[in-house]
Amino acid sequence: MRVGFGYDVHRLVPNRPLILGGIHIPYLFGLQGHSDADVLLHAICDALLGAIAEGDIGRQFPDTDPQYKDIKSTLLLKKVAEKVKEKGFFLLNLDTTLVAQRPKLLDFIPRMINEISQVLEIEPSRVSVKATTTEGLGFTGRGEGIAAYAIVLIEEMVSR
């Protein structure tokens, strides 16, 4: 078994859609980034890549490469999941936390879990998405950005 940890943060800006967990969240601001800036999926990608010792999302999909401009992070996550399988591992479970003062995310979490489980081709019961605030403290508390943490447990496939 291997564990991987991921963290990502993006700035909230006007005139961008807010995409979290692969779904659109109605809000006045969106996340700034080269791709769709889905901070949650980026943290998951980093956790998976860390578990298989393949660096991070920036190494795999550099923001200097125009092919990744405005790409959906669900596609990036799919590519990372394929890399995990190619290395001979499967995902046992995923636990994540979104950190945002606003918008309130509780009502969107079931859809995020469903989307993530479909992309990763695992049961929704293996995916945990939580949301918290920082009680008004720091950049997330001031509404300047959103952060996400992810941890994964993967296991080597055994041939039978």
Secondary structure, 3 states (H helix, E strand, C coil): CEEEEEEEEEEEEECCCEEECCEEECCCEEECCCCCCCHHHHHHHHHHHHHCCCCCHHHHCCCCCHHHCCCCHHHHHHHHHHHHHHCCEEEEEEEEEEECCCCCCHHHHHHHHHHHHHHHCCCHHHEEEEEECCCCCHHHHCCCEEEEEEEEEEEECCCC
